[in-house]
Amino acid sequence: MPRLVYNISSSIAHIYRAPIVIRPSLHRRARAAATFAAIALALPLSTTLAAQRATRPQPLAGLDAYIEDAMHDWGVPGLAIAIVKNDSVVFAKGYGVREVGKPDKVDTHTLFAIGSNTKAFTSALIGSLVDDGTMRWDAPVTTYLPWFQMYDPWVTRELTIRDALSHRSGLGRRGDLLWYGSAYSRDDVLHRIRHLAPNSSFRSQYGYSNIMVLAAGQAAAAAAGKTWDQLISERIFRPLHMTESNTSVATLAGLPDVATPHAIDKGVPTPIPWRNIDNIGPAGSINSSVTDMAQWLRLQLAGGTLNGTTIVKPATLEETHSPQTIIPSRPDSLFPSEHFTDYGFGWVLQDYRGRKLVWHNGGIDGMLSEVRLVPEEKLGIVILTNGEGHALNPALAYRIMDAYMGAPARDWSTIFLTRFKQAQAKEAAAEQAVIAARVPNTTPSLPLDKYTGTYSDTLYGDAHVTLEHGKLVLQYGPSFTGNLEHWNYDTFRVTWRDARQGSAFVTFTLDARGKTDGMDVQGITTFHAAPPAPASSPR
């Protein structure tokens, strides 16, 4: 299964929340001790009380060294972070490099992809349209997109903007390959979901759906008579003075301070190309810097008004921070203070150490982002990294939140890294189990050339199987091309030429005449053999 946009998922949450406590490494403890000693030597000693106050560890003490050590442990090449407290940016800094092997450093103006943290921008944008009467949270999506259709006509009629933004449509992650690496436009993607069967009943459970947020964003564009990109720029970026931010990878060319995405395998980062995901824009295409994102944090913590300008009314913004859908969760000994998890409009909602936590993560190929708000503490954190395959961002967020809440210090990076490696070991064991289950000494039912042809699906379109140098090759869309190797019987294993997409099984089915009539591609869909083109009649 190809790696899709990184987001909230039970598997990732499980990795992050391992009931394991690891003591800080020796070099970290030595640095912390040295930092504390340096602070202590500089203390004013006029009074005992003043000395006691001064010797209290400050929330940001030792953070620089911790970040640098943790980046090394995870293999993250570059990171930028900003912290807002009491409506002030109290910390903003870049670490590492924009691209491994090159000297350019990350700074507070370096642009990263924020991935699914875009969703909260879309909900705030729609909130501003709700405020001026252009839209309603509970209006059906078809109010603004009359041509919009879901698989079930009743769901088509009933699906509201609220449903689309709060992940309760019944689709879940189904259909992501309609937009990921495809040539379909935003409207093309939405036109095709009428063929996408749901994986649960409507409004019955939480099911994260990028496509539904796309629908909400396109509804906003239709309601306002402008593109989603124009609306984000006019209603969010400009009034917040987010002058470095944009909504498309296409605008990055020629800009002077842009991070390069990296895949990270066993702690080794490798540069990879930027992925164009403009066709899912409202759900994930914003690129920004921590300088700009700090203003976004200030807006969220200030109730929708910044520097005297109201972007979203307080009650409207609070609606985006309010529970809309329950996310199933279970007790975890590593997080004993957490009791619930819900989803708002573009935000995950939890309790943590007796405070409300409003957060989201996000990512595209080679980049991960983290945004955390603790409204009662007037605390906001944004972390942007140019690497995927790590859990450094939430580790740093928990360390910073604990420091500001006066909680005991924990080495969250080591805790998460340990769990991350355990999960990798389980994946490797599962792969070995798959290999062991392979049936040896089988052959395909047909000569290889009989598997070639065009296979079609009403939802995903066409896939093509060709013969190249005596080997089968599968091609789907502009981004998925892979070599097929026989596995057993009529099952082949496709290894995608983009190594990050991994591999999958492809199983061909035969009709009563012994001809191929279908092809199931693991992680995508079952394609059906296209009928041969009719022969041209003689003239």
C-alpha positions as CSV (number, residue, x, y, z in Angstrom):
1,M,0.0,0.0,0.0
2,P,1.5,3.4,-1.0
3,R,2.2,5.9,1.8
4,L,-0.5,8.5,1.7
5,V,-0.8,11.9,3.4
6,Y,0.2,11.4,7.0
7,N,-2.6,12.1,9.4
8,I,-4.5,11.1,12.5
9,S,-4.7,7.3,12.6
10,S,-5.1,4.7,15.2
11,S,-1.8,3.0,14.2
12,I,0.2,6.2,14.5
13,A,-1.5,7.1,17.8
14,H,-0.6,3.7,19.1
15,I,3.1,4.2,18.1
16,Y,3.1,7.6,19.9
17,R,1.5,6.3,23.0
18,A,3.6,3.4,24.2
19,P,3.4,2.5,27.9
20,I,7.2,2.6,28.2
21,V,9.4,4.9,30.2
22,I,13.0,5.3,29.3
23,R,15.5,7.3,31.3
24,P,17.2,10.1,29.5
25,S,20.5,9.2,27.9
26,L,23.7,10.1,29.7
27,H,24.7,12.9,27.3
28,R,21.3,14.5,27.6
29,R,21.4,14.4,31.4
30,A,25.0,15.9,31.3
31,R,23.8,18.7,29.1
32,A,20.8,19.4,31.3
33,A,23.0,19.5,34.4
34,A,25.4,21.9,32.7
35,T,22.6,24.2,31.6
36,F,21.1,24.2,35.1
37,A,24.5,24.9,36.7
38,A,25.1,27.8,34.3
39,I,21.7,29.3,35.2
40,A,22.4,28.8,38.9
41,L,25.8,30.6,38.8
42,A,24.1,33.6,37.3
43,L,21.4,34.0,40.0
44,P,20.9,37.2,41.9
45,L,21.4,36.4,45.6
46,S,19.8,39.5,47.1
47,T,17.2,37.5,49.0
48,T,16.4,33.9,49.6
49,L,13.1,34.2,48.0
50,A,14.6,35.8,44.9
51,A,17.1,33.1,44.7
52,Q,14.4,30.4,44.9
53,R,12.4,32.0,42.2
54,A,15.4,32.4,39.9
55,T,16.5,28.8,40.3
56,R,13.2,27.4,39.2
57,P,13.8,25.7,35.8
58,Q,12.4,27.9,33.0
59,P,10.0,26.2,30.5
60,L,12.5,26.7,27.7
61,A,15.7,25.8,29.6
62,G,17.6,23.1,27.8
63,L,15.2,23.0,24.8
64,D,17.9,23.8,22.2
65,A,20.1,20.9,23.2
66,Y,17.1,18.6,23.5
67,I,15.9,19.4,20.0
68,E,19.4,18.9,18.5
69,D,19.9,15.6,20.2
70,A,16.4,14.3,19.3
71,M,16.8,15.4,15.6
72,H,20.0,13.3,15.5
73,D,18.3,10.3,17.1
74,W,15.5,10.4,14.5
75,G,17.5,11.4,11.5
76,V,15.5,14.5,10.9
77,P,17.5,16.9,8.7
78,G,15.7,20.2,9.4
79,L,13.2,21.6,11.8
80,A,11.6,24.9,12.7
81,I,9.6,25.7,15.8
82,A,7.6,28.6,17.2
83,I,6.0,28.9,20.7
84,V,3.3,31.4,21.5
85,K,2.5,32.2,25.2
86,N,0.1,34.9,26.4
87,D,-0.2,36.3,22.8
88,S,3.5,36.7,22.4
89,V,6.0,34.7,20.3
90,V,8.3,33.6,23.1
91,F,10.4,31.3,21.0
92,A,11.1,30.9,17.3
93,K,14.1,29.1,15.8
94,G,15.3,26.9,12.9
95,Y,17.5,23.9,13.3
96,G,19.5,21.7,10.8
97,V,19.5,22.1,7.0
98,R,17.0,22.5,4.3
99,E,18.5,19.6,2.4
100,V,21.1,17.0,3.4
101,G,24.4,17.4,1.8
102,K,23.9,21.2,1.3
103,P,24.8,24.0,3.6
104,D,21.6,26.1,3.6
105,K,20.3,26.3,7.1
106,V,16.6,26.1,8.3
107,D,15.5,29.4,9.8
108,T,12.2,30.8,11.0
109,H,11.2,31.9,7.4
110,T,11.9,28.5,5.8
111,L,8.8,27.2,4.0
112,F,7.5,23.7,4.7
113,A,4.4,21.8,3.8
114,I,1.9,21.8,6.7
115,G,-0.2,19.0,5.2
116,S,-3.5,18.3,7.0
117,N,-3.0,21.3,9.3
118,T,-4.6,23.0,6.3
119,K,-7.9,21.6,7.4
120,A,-8.2,24.1,10.2
121,F,-7.6,26.9,7.8
122,T,-10.5,25.6,5.6
123,S,-12.8,25.4,8.7
124,A,-11.8,29.0,9.7
125,L,-12.4,30.2,6.2
126,I,-15.9,28.6,6.2
127,G,-16.5,30.1,9.6
128,S,-15.8,33.6,8.2
129,L,-18.4,32.8,5.4
130,V,-20.9,31.6,8.1
131,D,-20.3,34.9,9.9
132,D,-21.3,37.0,6.9
133,G,-24.3,34.8,6.0
134,T,-22.7,33.3,2.8
135,M,-22.7,29.7,4.2
136,R,-24.3,27.7,7.0
137,W,-22.6,24.8,9.0
138,D,-25.8,22.7,8.6
139,A,-26.6,23.4,5.0
140,P,-26.3,20.4,2.7
141,V,-23.2,20.4,0.5
142,T,-25.6,20.3,-2.4
143,T,-26.8,23.8,-1.5
144,Y,-23.5,25.0,-2.9
145,L,-22.5,22.1,-5.2
146,P,-25.8,21.0,-6.8
147,W,-24.0,18.3,-8.9
148,F,-22.4,16.7,-5.9
149,Q,-23.3,13.0,-5.3
150,M,-22.4,10.4,-2.8
151,Y,-22.8,6.6,-3.3
152,D,-26.1,6.7,-1.5
153,P,-28.8,9.2,-2.7
154,W,-30.0,9.7,0.9
155,V,-26.5,10.6,2.1
156,T,-26.2,12.9,-0.9
157,R,-29.3,14.8,0.3
158,E,-28.4,14.8,4.0
159,L,-24.6,15.4,4.0
160,T,-23.9,18.9,5.5
161,I,-20.9,21.1,5.7
162,R,-20.7,20.1,9.4
163,D,-20.6,16.4,8.4
164,A,-17.9,17.0,5.8
165,L,-15.6,18.8,8.1
166,S,-16.0,16.4,11.1
167,H,-15.3,13.1,9.3
168,R,-18.6,11.3,9.7
169,S,-19.6,10.7,6.1
170,G,-18.9,7.0,6.2
171,L,-16.1,7.1,3.7
172,G,-13.0,7.1,6.0
173,R,-9.7,7.0,4.1
174,R,-11.4,5.3,1.1
175,G,-10.7,7.0,-2.2
176,D,-7.4,8.8,-1.3
177,L,-5.8,7.4,-4.5
178,L,-8.3,9.4,-6.5
179,W,-6.2,12.4,-5.8
180,Y,-2.8,11.2,-4.5
181,G,-0.5,11.1,-7.5
182,S,-3.3,11.5,-9.9
183,A,-4.1,13.9,-12.8
184,Y,-7.7,14.4,-11.6
185,S,-8.7,18.0,-10.7
186,R,-10.6,18.9,-7.5
187,D,-13.9,18.7,-9.2
188,D,-12.9,15.5,-11.0
189,V,-12.2,13.8,-7.7
190,L,-15.6,15.0,-6.3
191,H,-17.5,13.8,-9.4
192,R,-16.0,10.3,-9.1
193,I,-16.9,9.7,-5.4
194,R,-20.5,8.8,-6.5
195,H,-18.9,5.4,-7.3
196,L,-17.2,5.1,-3.9
197,A,-19.0,2.7,-1.6
198,P,-18.8,3.7,2.1
199,N,-17.1,1.6,4.7
200,S,-19.6,2.5,7.4
201,S,-23.1,4.0,7.7
202,F,-23.6,7.7,7.6
203,R,-22.8,9.5,10.9
204,S,-22.3,6.3,12.7
205,Q,-18.6,6.6,13.4
206,Y,-15.4,8.6,12.9
207,G,-13.8,8.1,9.6
208,Y,-11.0,10.4,8.5
209,S,-11.7,11.7,4.9
210,N,-9.5,14.1,3.0
211,I,-12.1,14.1,0.2
212,M,-14.9,15.3,2.4
213,V,-12.8,18.3,3.4
214,L,-12.1,18.9,-0.2
215,A,-15.9,19.0,-0.8
216,A,-16.3,21.5,2.0
217,G,-13.6,23.7,0.5
218,Q,-15.1,23.5,-3.0
219,A,-18.5,24.4,-1.5
220,A,-16.9,27.5,0.0
221,A,-15.5,28.4,-3.3
222,A,-18.8,28.0,-5.0
223,A,-20.7,30.0,-2.3
224,A,-18.2,32.9,-2.5
225,G,-17.6,32.9,-6.3
226,K,-13.8,32.6,-5.9
227,T,-11.4,29.7,-5.7
228,W,-10.5,28.2,-2.3
229,D,-6.9,29.5,-2.9
230,Q,-8.1,33.0,-3.4
231,L,-10.4,32.9,-0.3
232,I,-7.6,31.6,1.9
233,S,-5.3,34.3,0.7
234,E,-7.9,37.1,1.1
235,R,-9.6,36.1,4.3
236,I,-6.8,34.4,6.3
237,F,-3.3,35.1,5.0
238,R,-3.6,38.8,4.3
239,P,-5.3,40.0,7.5
240,L,-2.9,37.8,9.5
241,H,0.1,39.2,7.5
242,M,1.1,35.6,6.6
243,T,3.1,37.0,3.7
244,E,5.3,33.9,3.3
245,S,2.5,31.3,3.0
246,N,0.9,29.9,-0.1
247,T,-1.5,27.1,-1.2
248,S,0.4,25.4,-4.0
249,V,3.7,23.7,-4.6
250,A,3.7,25.4,-8.0
251,T,4.4,28.7,-6.3
252,L,7.6,27.5,-4.6
253,A,9.8,27.5,-7.7
254,G,12.4,30.3,-7.4
255,L,11.7,31.1,-3.8
256,P,14.9,31.5,-1.8
257,D,14.1,29.7,1.5
258,V,12.3,26.4,0.9
259,A,12.9,23.1,2.7
260,T,13.4,19.9,0.6
261,P,11.3,16.9,1.6
262,H,13.1,13.8,2.8
263,A,12.2,10.2,3.3
264,I,13.8,8.7,6.4
265,D,14.7,5.0,6.5
266,K,16.4,3.6,9.6
267,G,17.4,7.1,10.6
268,V,19.0,8.0,7.3
269,P,17.3,10.9,5.4
270,T,17.1,11.0,1.6
271,P,15.9,14.0,-0.4
272,I,12.7,13.3,-2.5
273,P,10.7,15.5,-4.9
274,W,7.9,17.7,-3.7
275,R,4.5,16.1,-4.3
276,N,1.9,18.3,-6.0
277,I,-1.3,17.8,-4.0
278,D,-3.2,20.9,-5.3
279,N,-6.1,18.7,-6.2
280,I,-6.8,18.1,-2.5
281,G,-6.0,21.7,-1.6
282,P,-8.5,22.4,1.1
283,A,-7.4,19.3,3.0
284,G,-3.7,19.7,2.8
285,S,-1.9,21.9,0.3
286,I,-0.8,24.9,2.4
287,N,3.0,25.7,2.7
288,S,4.1,28.0,5.5
289,S,6.9,29.1,7.9
290,V,6.8,29.2,11.6
291,T,7.0,32.9,11.4
292,D,3.6,32.9,9.7
293,M,2.2,30.0,11.6
294,A,2.9,31.8,14.9
295,Q,0.3,34.4,13.8
296,W,-2.2,31.6,13.1
297,L,-1.6,30.3,16.7
298,R,-2.2,33.8,18.1
299,L,-5.5,34.1,16.2
300,Q,-6.7,30.7,17.5
301,L,-5.7,31.5,21.1
302,A,-7.2,35.0,20.9
303,G,-10.7,33.8,19.9
304,G,-10.6,34.8,16.2
305,T,-9.3,38.4,16.5
306,L,-5.8,39.5,16.0
307,N,-4.3,43.0,16.2
308,G,-7.8,44.5,16.4
309,T,-9.1,42.7,13.3
310,T,-11.7,40.0,13.7
311,I,-11.2,37.2,11.2
312,V,-13.7,34.8,12.7
313,K,-16.3,35.7,15.4
314,P,-15.4,34.1,18.9
315,A,-18.5,31.9,18.9
316,T,-17.8,30.7,15.4
317,L,-14.2,29.9,16.2
318,E,-15.2,28.1,19.3
319,E,-17.5,25.9,17.2
320,T,-14.5,24.7,15.3
321,H,-12.8,23.8,18.6
322,S,-16.0,22.0,19.8
323,P,-16.6,18.2,19.7
324,Q,-18.5,17.1,16.6
325,T,-17.5,13.4,16.3
326,I,-16.2,11.0,18.9
327,I,-12.9,9.3,18.1
328,P,-12.7,5.9,19.7
329,S,-9.9,5.8,22.3
330,R,-8.8,3.5,25.1
331,P,-7.0,4.1,28.4
332,D,-3.2,4.3,28.0
333,S,-0.8,4.1,31.0
334,L,1.5,6.6,29.3
335,F,-1.3,9.2,29.3
336,P,-3.3,8.6,32.4
337,S,-4.7,12.2,32.4
338,E,-6.4,11.7,29.0
339,H,-10.0,10.6,29.1
340,F,-11.6,11.4,25.7
341,T,-10.7,12.2,22.1
342,D,-13.1,14.0,19.8
343,Y,-12.9,15.8,16.4
344,G,-14.0,19.3,15.8
345,F,-13.6,21.1,12.4
346,G,-10.0,20.5,11.5
347,W,-8.9,19.9,15.1
348,V,-8.5,16.9,17.4
349,L,-9.8,17.6,20.9
350,Q,-8.5,15.9,24.1
351,D,-7.9,16.6,27.7
352,Y,-4.4,16.5,29.0
353,R,-3.4,17.1,32.6
354,G,-6.7,18.7,33.3
355,R,-6.6,21.1,30.4
356,K,-8.3,21.1,27.0
357,L,-5.9,20.2,24.2
358,V,-6.7,21.3,20.6
359,W,-4.3,19.9,18.0
360,H,-3.7,18.4,14.6
361,N,-0.8,16.9,12.7
362,G,-0.2,16.8,9.0
363,G,2.1,15.9,6.2
364,I,2.8,15.2,2.6
365,D,5.6,13.2,1.1
366,G,8.8,14.0,3.1
367,M,7.3,16.5,5.5
368,L,5.5,16.5,8.8
369,S,3.9,19.2,10.9
370,E,2.4,19.5,14.4
371,V,0.2,22.3,15.8
372,R,-0.8,22.2,19.5
373,L,-3.0,24.6,21.4
374,V,-3.6,24.7,25.2
375,P,-6.2,27.5,25.4
376,E,-6.4,27.6,29.2
377,E,-2.6,28.1,29.3
378,K,-2.7,30.6,26.3
379,L,0.0,28.3,24.9
380,G,0.5,27.4,21.2
381,I,3.2,25.3,19.5
382,V,4.0,24.8,15.9
383,I,6.7,22.4,14.7
384,L,7.6,21.9,11.0
385,T,10.0,19.2,9.7
386,N,11.4,18.2,6.3
387,G,11.4,14.5,7.0
388,E,8.8,11.8,7.2
389,G,8.8,8.5,9.1
390,H,9.4,9.9,12.6
391,A,7.5,10.9,15.7
392,L,9.8,13.8,16.8
393,N,7.1,16.5,16.4
394,P,4.7,15.2,19.0
395,A,7.6,14.3,21.3
396,L,8.7,17.9,21.4
397,A,5.2,19.1,21.8
398,Y,4.6,17.0,24.9
399,R,7.9,18.1,26.3
400,I,7.1,21.8,25.9
401,M,3.5,21.4,27.2
402,D,4.8,19.5,30.3
403,A,7.3,22.3,30.9
404,Y,4.7,25.0,30.8
405,M,2.3,23.0,32.9
406,G,4.9,22.3,35.6
407,A,4.7,18.6,35.0
408,P,7.7,16.3,35.7
409,A,10.1,16.2,32.8
410,R,10.0,13.1,30.6
411,D,12.2,12.2,27.7
412,W,9.4,11.9,25.2
413,S,11.6,11.6,22.2
414,T,13.3,8.4,23.6
415,I,9.9,7.0,24.7
416,F,8.4,7.5,21.2
417,L,11.6,6.3,19.4
418,T,11.6,3.1,21.4
419,R,8.0,2.4,20.5
420,F,8.6,3.4,16.9
421,K,11.4,0.9,16.6
422,Q,9.2,-1.8,18.2
423,A,6.5,-1.1,15.6
424,Q,9.1,-1.3,12.8
425,A,10.2,-4.7,14.1
426,K,6.6,-5.9,14.1
427,E,6.2,-4.7,10.5
428,A,9.4,-6.6,9.5
429,A,8.1,-9.7,11.2
430,A,4.8,-9.4,9.4
431,E,6.7,-9.1,6.1
432,Q,8.6,-12.3,6.9
433,A,5.3,-14.1,7.7
434,V,3.9,-13.1,4.3
435,I,7.1,-14.4,2.6
436,A,6.8,-17.7,4.6
437,A,3.1,-18.1,3.4
438,R,4.1,-18.0,-0.3
439,V,3.2,-21.2,-2.0
440,P,6.4,-22.5,-3.8
441,N,6.8,-24.0,-7.2
442,T,3.7,-22.7,-8.8
443,T,3.3,-21.1,-12.2
444,P,0.9,-18.6,-13.7
445,S,-2.2,-20.1,-15.5
446,L,-1.4,-18.2,-18.7
447,P,1.6,-17.0,-20.7
448,L,2.6,-13.6,-19.5
449,D,1.4,-11.8,-22.6
450,K,-2.2,-13.0,-21.9
451,Y,-2.3,-10.8,-18.7
452,T,-1.6,-7.6,-20.7
453,G,-4.3,-5.1,-21.5
454,T,-6.3,-2.3,-20.1
455,Y,-8.3,-2.8,-16.9
456,S,-10.9,-0.3,-15.8
457,D,-12.8,0.8,-12.7
458,T,-15.7,3.3,-12.7
459,L,-14.1,5.1,-9.7
460,Y,-10.4,5.1,-10.4
461,G,-10.3,4.9,-14.2
462,D,-7.9,2.8,-16.2
463,A,-4.8,0.7,-15.3
464,H,-2.6,-0.8,-17.9
465,V,-0.5,-4.0,-17.9
466,T,2.2,-4.3,-20.5
467,L,5.1,-6.6,-21.3
468,E,8.6,-5.0,-21.2
469,H,11.7,-7.1,-21.8
470,G,9.8,-10.2,-21.0
471,K,8.4,-8.8,-17.7
472,L,5.0,-7.5,-16.8
473,V,4.6,-3.9,-15.9
474,L,1.6,-2.3,-14.2
475,Q,0.8,1.4,-14.7
476,Y,-1.9,3.4,-13.0
477,G,-2.1,7.1,-13.4
478,P,0.9,9.3,-13.7
479,S,2.6,8.3,-10.5
480,F,2.1,4.5,-10.1
481,T,4.3,2.3,-12.3
482,G,5.7,-0.9,-11.0
483,N,7.3,-4.2,-12.1
484,L,5.4,-7.4,-11.6
485,E,7.1,-10.5,-10.4
486,H,5.3,-13.9,-10.1
487,W,4.4,-14.7,-6.5
488,N,2.2,-17.8,-6.6
489,Y,-0.6,-19.1,-8.9
490,D,-2.1,-16.0,-10.6
491,T,-0.9,-13.6,-8.0
492,F,2.1,-11.3,-8.7
493,R,3.9,-8.8,-6.5
494,V,4.2,-5.3,-7.9
495,T,7.2,-3.3,-6.7
496,W,6.5,0.3,-7.5
497,R,9.4,2.2,-9.1
498,D,8.9,5.0,-6.6
499,A,10.5,3.1,-3.7
500,R,8.6,5.1,-1.1
501,Q,5.3,3.5,-2.4
502,G,6.6,0.1,-1.5
503,S,5.0,-3.0,-2.9
504,A,1.6,-4.7,-3.2
505,F,0.0,-7.9,-4.4
506,V,-1.8,-8.1,-7.8
507,T,-4.2,-11.0,-8.3
508,F,-5.7,-11.8,-11.7
509,T,-9.0,-13.6,-12.1
510,L,-10.0,-15.7,-15.1
511,D,-13.3,-16.2,-16.7
512,A,-14.9,-19.5,-17.8
513,R,-12.9,-19.4,-21.1
514,G,-9.6,-19.0,-19.2
515,K,-9.1,-15.4,-20.1
516,T,-8.3,-12.6,-17.7
517,D,-11.5,-10.7,-16.6
518,G,-10.1,-8.8,-13.6
519,M,-7.2,-7.6,-11.6
520,D,-7.2,-6.9,-7.9
521,V,-4.5,-4.4,-6.9
522,Q,-4.0,-4.5,-3.2
523,G,-4.6,-1.1,-1.6
524,I,-6.3,0.4,-4.7
525,T,-9.2,-1.5,-6.1
526,T,-10.4,-4.4,-8.3
527,F,-10.1,-3.4,-12.0
528,H,-12.1,-5.3,-14.6
529,A,-10.8,-6.2,-18.0
530,A,-11.9,-3.7,-20.6
531,P,-13.7,-5.3,-23.6
532,P,-11.7,-5.3,-26.8
533,A,-12.3,-2.4,-29.1
534,P,-14.8,-3.2,-31.8
535,A,-13.2,-3.9,-35.2
536,S,-13.7,-1.2,-37.7
537,S,-16.3,-2.1,-40.4
538,P,-15.1,-2.2,-44.0
539,R,-16.1,0.7,-46.2
